Amino acid sequence: MRILAPALPSDSAAAAAASAATVLSILRGADPDRLLPAAGIAPTPTVLQHLRPALPTLPDLAIPALARWAGAATAVSLLASRGLFAASWRFLLLQSPSSPPPPLAAFASLLRRYARLGRTAAAVRAFRFLRCNPDRYTVNSDVNDDDGSSSAAEVSPLILAVDAVCKEGHPRAAAQLIEQLRREDPGWAPDVRIYNVLLNGWSRLRRLDKVEKLWVAMRHAGVRPTVVTYGTLIDAHCVMRRPDQAMGLLDQMREEGIEANLLTCNPIVYALAQAGRFGDAHKVLEKFPLYGVAPNISTFNSLVLGYCKHGDLAGASRVLKAMLGRGISPTARTYNYFFMVFARNCSIELGMNLYSKMVSNGYAPDRFTYHLLIKMLCEANRLELTLQMLQEMRNSGFEPDLAISTMLIHLLCRRHRFEEAFAEFEHMFERGIVPQYITYRMLMKELKRLGLVKLVQKLTDLMRSVPHSTKLPGSYRDKEGDDAIEKKSILQKAQAVSDVLKERKDPSKQHKLKNPEETDVQIADRIVANIRRRVYGDVSRIEPSVS
């Protein structure tokens, strides 16, 4: 009997798939420009996700209609994500004379995709094309940057190119481009925005040496830093666990008359809390009014996470009370830090009590909340509570994902409820989730052991119906290897014993096995030694008996 209710695909996912199929049908047909807007389908992220795999099959004439429906930037991003760069360029450059040039944001998507694939040279070539052909794009000058100003120069091709390359992990290529531009035009110099992007790029790679070198070069060039510059520097030091240097930068920032904000203060609190320096973290928090900054939920969450990481639930509870005293409501993330500790320590009673208080006080759990609770219950083999939590998860609008379904199947197998485990395995396919190969192997082994032939065949057919990996984790393979070695050793020992016993029963070899002067104990020792010699091939391991 199944204890799990069938989990069918959600209405939103099914509707998105149906909408994507309709859009594809229109794009492949005649007159998509007229029919696509008339269909009334919005280009939501879910619809676009279902649409992406079929993009290589679209005719070139359908690309303009797709761009008018989804937006030029989205259309280029979709095409480039499938490696259709030639189609992207054809759309961007082969515009009709009556239509305006595409926005610069559309080229930004192309630059980002090039950089994501590591094709930085292609991204640089695209930038140089845009630099030499400003009539090929339009710029929306009504864009505010982080410093609070706005101009067309701030959304220039150079900014977009350097930003795309740095964010995809290639700040060296961006720095080389800047040096090339300097050599080509000795009178040109990068502005603060270029420095900020480069600093952020090196910071993402945790190259603090490059960050500090670029900071010195920036100061030497006489470029005045902004709050974004200091925020990037402070974050870089905090990521590298140097909060003391970050606090020094905060003081230096105040001396230069640059107002601090949460982006410059919160990383310091986070770094100190992660290091267990809670006294210093609270001192920085007390200075927030001096900086003209009010702590927010992120500030307190950093403290809660730090206390929970170091196992100090009492300290985390005090921070929670302080939050509420300031009128700041905790979020699901705040509670999740507590649940992480409970899951790690398998503190079921504490975890369930906090969950009940969280729900009764009107705070909504998120998907990760249920993940942590279900993990805790599965590791404790609490099947009934696990099923109850799964039902509450569904009632909250969350369907089990791959991790949760995998934990449930393994729990059901440990409880020897294999038919129900197979039912959940089957429901994963109904939800569009392909189970892990290790789960399939484990379930297949148990079903075969029980002789459930029909379920074995169904399980095999399910896995054959979808592409899947057959790789196993290294630890699992090692375990299988150890089991095989142990099994082989046992068989060798059994064969050796069998051979000795056969010789013992053979009358023609009796005289070799027994000496009239030997005692029964000595005969037994010699037989054991013979067995060990056959198994190990090393007589030095035989210890003489004490008669």
N, C-alpha and C positions, 0 to 999 in steps of 0.2 A: 504494500500500500504506500502510495506517495504521500509524503508529508509536506512537500513543497508545491506551492501553487505555480502553475506555468507562468513564466515571465515572457510575455510577448513583446515584440519591439514597440517602443513608445510611439504614440500617435504622431508626435512631432517629427521623429526620425523617419517614420513611414511617409508622412506628408512631404518632408523635404526630398526624399528619394523620388516620390511621384512627381513633385514639381520639377526636379532636375531632369527627369525623363521627358517631361513635357517641353522644357526649354530646349533640350537636345533635338527633339523631333521638329520643333519650329525652326531651329537654326539649320537643320539639314534640308528643310523644305524650301518652298518658294516664298518670296516676300517676307523674310523674317523681320525686316524693319517695321512692318505694319502689324504683323501677328504677335510679335513678342510683347510690345506694350499693351496690346489688347488682352493678353492672357492674364494680366493682373498679378503676376508672380514677382515678389520682391527678391532682390539678390542678397539674401541673408547668407551669413557665413556657412550655415549648414547646407543650404542649397548649393553654394559654390563648391563646398567640399565634395559633394556627390557628383558635381559637374566636372571636376578637374581630371579624373582618369580618362574621360572620353574626348578631351580637347584635341589630341592628335588626329582624330577622325573627322574634325570639322573642315569644311571647305574654306578657302581663303576669303570667299565672298561673304561668309557669315561673321568674320571677325569684327567688321565695323558695327554690325547689329549687336553683337555681344558687348562691344565697348559702350555703345549708347545705352544699353540696358544696365550693365554693371558699373559703368564708369571707366574712363580710359585707364586710370592707374590700376584699378582692380583687374581689368582685362589683361593688361601687360603683365601684371604679377602672376595671373593664372597661367598665361602662355609660357612665361619664363620658368615657372615652377615645374613645367613639364619638359623643359629643355628646348622649347620652340622659340629660340631667339630670332631666327630668320623671320618667322611669322610676326613676332613682336616688332621688329624693325620695319617690315612692310606696312604694318598698320600705322606705325608712328610717322613714317615718311611719305607714304603714298596716300595722302589725304586729298579729298576733292578740292578744287580751287575755291568753291563757295564756303567750305567749312573752315573754321579757325584752326590754327595749329594746336596740337595737343598740349595739355598743361605740363609744366616741368615735373610735376609729381609723378606723371607716367614714366618719364625717364628715370626718376629716382628708384622706382620699382625694378627697372632693368639693371641699374647699377648695383642695387642690393643683391639681386639674384646672381649676377656675375661674381660679386665678392663672396657670396655664400658658397659658391662652387670652387673658390680659390682662384678664379680667373681674374686676378687683379689687373693684368695687362689689358684685358678686354674692357674692364671698367675704366681704366685710364684713357683708352682710345675713345670710348663713348664720351667721356668728359671733354676731351679735346675736340671732338666733333661738335658738341654743344657750344663750346667756347668760340669756335670759329663760325658757327651758324646760329646766332641768337634769334633769327627769324623763324627757326624751326619749332619754337616752343613759346608758350605764354607763361607769365609769372603772375601769381597772385601776391601782390605786395602787401596785402592786409594780413600779414602774419607776424605775430609777436614772438620774439625769442625769449630766452630765459632771463635776459638782462632788462627786459621791459621795453625795448625799442623795436621799431619795425621799419624795414626798407626792402627794396627789391634785391639789394646786394646780399641780404642775409639768407635768401633762398637761392643763391647763385649756384651754377653747376659745380663750382669748386667745393662749396660747403657740402653739397649733396654727395659728391664723389668721396671726399675725405671722410665724411661721416659714415657712408656705407662701408668703405673699406675697413675703417677702424672698428666699427661695431661687429663686423664679421671676423675679427681677430687678425687683421693684417695691418697694424699701425706702421710697420717698417715700410711697406709699400706706399702708405700715405706720406710718410716722412720723406721718402725718396722723390715723390711727386712734388712736394713743396720745394725741395732743393733744386730740382730741375727747373721749376718756375722761377726761382731766384736767379739761377744762372742765365736763363733766357731774358730776364728783365731785372737788371741790377737795382733799378729804382723801386721795385715792388717788394713789399714785406708782408708777412702774414699778420692778420689782426688777432684780437683776443679770442674770437670765436674759433679760428683755426687752432690756436694753441689749446683752447678748452677741449676741442674734439680729440686732438692728439694726446693730451693728458689722459682723457678718459679711455682712449684706446690702449695705452700702455698700462693704465690702472687695471683694466679688465684682464690683462694677461699677468697681473701681479708682478710687473717689472718695475719695482720701486726705484731701481737705479736709473732707469730711463725717465721715469717721472721726475725725479730730482734733477737730473741733467737738463731736461726740457724746461723745468721751472727756473733754473739758473739762467738759461739762455733767454727765456722770456723777460726776466728782470733786467738782464744785460741789454736787451733790445729796447728797453724803455716802454714796454707794453704794460699798461695798468691792468692788474687783475680785477676780476669781478667776483661776486658772491659765488658764481658757478665755478670759477677757478679754484677758490678756496674749498668749496664743497667737494670738488673732485680730489684735491690734495688730501683733505682730511679723510675722505673715504678710503683713499689708497693706503694711508698710514694705518687706519683702523683695520682694514682687511688683512694687513700684514702684522697685526697685533702690536702696533706701536701707538697706543692711545695717548701716551705722554707727549709725543711729538705732535700728535693731532691737537691736543689742548694748547700747545705752544702756538700752533698756526691760528687757533681761534682767538688767542690774545693778540697776535700780530694783526689779524684781520680787524679787530676793534680799533687798534692803534691807527690803522689806515683809514678809519672812518667808514668802513663797509659794514653794514648791518648784518648780523647773523640771522639765520632762520633755522627751521627744523632740519633741513637737509645738511646743515653744518653741525648741529648739536646732537641729533639722534644717533649718528654713527659712533660718537664717542661713548655715549651711554651704553650702546650695544656692545662695543669692544670691551669696556670695563666689566660689564656684567658677564660676558663670555669668559673673561679671565678670572672671574670670582672676586673681583675687587669691588665689592658692593658698597663699601664705605665711600670710595672715590666716586662711584657712579652716583650715589645719592648727593655727594657734594656738588657734582656737576649739575644735577637736577635742581639743587637749591640756587644755582647761579643763573638759571634760565630767565628769571625776571630781570636780572642785571643785563642780559643780552637782549631784552625785549622780546623774549620768546616764551610762549606758553606750551607746556608739554601736551602731547596728544596721545591717542591710543597706541600709536607705534612706539612712543617712548616707554610707556608702561609695559607693553608687550615684551620689549627688550629685557626689562628687568625680570618679568615673570619667567621668560625663557631661561635667563641666566640662573635664577634660583632653582628652577626645575632641572636644569642640566646638572647642577651640583647637588641635587637631591634634597634641597632645602625647601620642602613644601610649606613650612611655617612662614618663611620669608616671602614665598610667592603669594601666600594667602594675605599677608600684610599689604603687599603691593595691590592686590585685588581690592582690599578694603579702602586703600588710599584712593584708588581710581574712582570707586563709587562715591567716596567723600567729595571728590572734585566734580562730580556730575558727569564723569566719563563712563559710559556703559561698556562692559567687556564684550568682545566679539567671540565668535566660534573659535577663532585662532587662539584667543586667550585661554579658553577652556581646554583646547587641544594640547597645550603644553602640559597641563596637569594629566590629561589622559595618556600622554606619552610616557610619563613616569609610572602611572598605574599599569600600563601595558608592559613596560619593561620589567616591573617587579611582580607582575601578575596579581595585583591587588584588586581582586574582583569586587569585593564589598565596597571599598572606597570609590572605585570607578563608577559603579552603578549608583551609589548614593549621590555623587556629584552630577551624574547624568540626570537623575531625577530632579535635583535642585535646579539644574540648568533649564530643563524643560518647564518646570513649574514656575520659574521666574520669568518666563516669556522669551528666553534666548533660543534661537533656532540652531540646532546642530547642522554642520555641513557634511559633505561626503567624507572628508578626512576624519571627522569625529566618529562616524560609524565604522570607518576602516579600523581605527585604533581600538574601538570597543570590541568589534568582532574578532580582531586579531587576538586580543586578550582572552576572550571567551573560548576561541578555538584552541589556543595553546593550553588552556586549562581543561579541555575536553568537556566543556559545558554546552552540550548540544541544544538542550531546550532553551537556554537563555540566548544562544546564538540565533536560533530560528525566530525567537521573539524579537531580537534586535533587527534581524533582516526584515521582518514585517514592518517594524516601525520605520526602518530606512525607506522602504517602498512607500509607506504612507506619507513620508516627507518629500516624495517626488524623486528619489534617487534609486536607480536600478543598480544591482550588484555589477561591479566591473570585473576584469580578469582576476585581479588579486583576491578579491573577496570570494568569488566563486571557487577559485583554486583552494583557498583555505577551507571552505565549506566541504568540498569534495574530499580533501584529505582527512578532515574531521569525521565525516561519515564513514570513510574506510577504516579509520582507527576504531570506530564503534561497530564495525562489521555490518554496516547497513549499506551494502554494495549496490543494491537495486536503486535505492534513493540517491546514491552517489552518481549512478549512471543517469538517473533522471535529471539531476542538476547539470551533468555534462551535456546532455541533450538540449537542455534549455539554454545553455550558453550559445549553441549554434543558432537557436531561434532568435536570440538577441543580437546576432551578428558578431559574436566573440569567438575566436579560435582558441581553444585551450592550449596550454603548454604541452609540449611533447612528453615531458617527464610525468605530467598528470595522466596522460593517455597510457604511458607505459605502466605506471603503478596500478591504474584501474584495470587495464587489460590483464595484468598478472593475477590479480585477485579474482576476476571473473573466470579466467581459465582454471584457476585452482578449484573453484566451486563447481566447475562444469556447466556454467551457464552459457551454453553454446549460442543461443539466439542473441543474447546481449553482446557476446563477443563479436558476432557477425555485424550487429548494428553499430557497435563501436568502431569496428574496422571501416565500415562503409561511411560513417560520419567523417573520419579523419581523411579518407581518400577523396571525399567530396570537395575539399578545400586545400589550397597550397599551404604547407606548413614546414617548419624547420624540424629536422630530426637530430639536432644537436642536444646533448645533455650537459648539465653543469659539470665542471671539472671534479667537484667533490663527489658527485653522484657516480661518475665514471671510476674515480678512485675507489669508491666503496664497492662497486661492482667488481673491480679488479681484485680487491682484497678478498672478497667472497669466493671468487673463482680460484685464487691461489690456495685458500684454506680448503676448499672442496677437493682440489687436486691432491693436496697433502694428505687428506683423510683417505682418499682412494688409494694412494701409494702405500700408506700404512696398512690398510686392510688387505691389499694384495700381498704385502710382505708376510703378514701373519698367516694368510691362506697358504702361501708357498711353504712356510715352515711346518705348518700342520700337515700338509701333504707329505712332506719328507718324514715327518714323525710317524705317519701311518704306513709308510712304505717299508715292508719287511726287509727288502734288500739293503736299506740304508740305516737299519736299526743300530748296526755295530758302530756307525759313525756318530750316532747321536748319544750313545751311552758308553761310559767307561766304567768297568766294574768297581774301580776305586773311588768314583765320584759319588758325592752325596746328592740327595734330591735337590737341595738348595743350589748346589753348584751346577747341576743340570739345568735348572730353571734360569740361572744367571746366564749360562751359555746360550740358551734359546733366545732370551731377551736380547743378548748382545748380537746374535745373528739377525734378529729382526731389525735392530737399530742400524746395523751395518747395511742391510738391504735398503733401508729408508734414507739414511743420511750419508752413507758411504764414508763414515768417520768413526773409527773405533776409539779415538782418543776421548770421545764424549762419554764412553762407558765407564761408570764408576764401579769399583769392586764392592761387592756386597760384604756385609759384616755377618759372618755365620756364627 
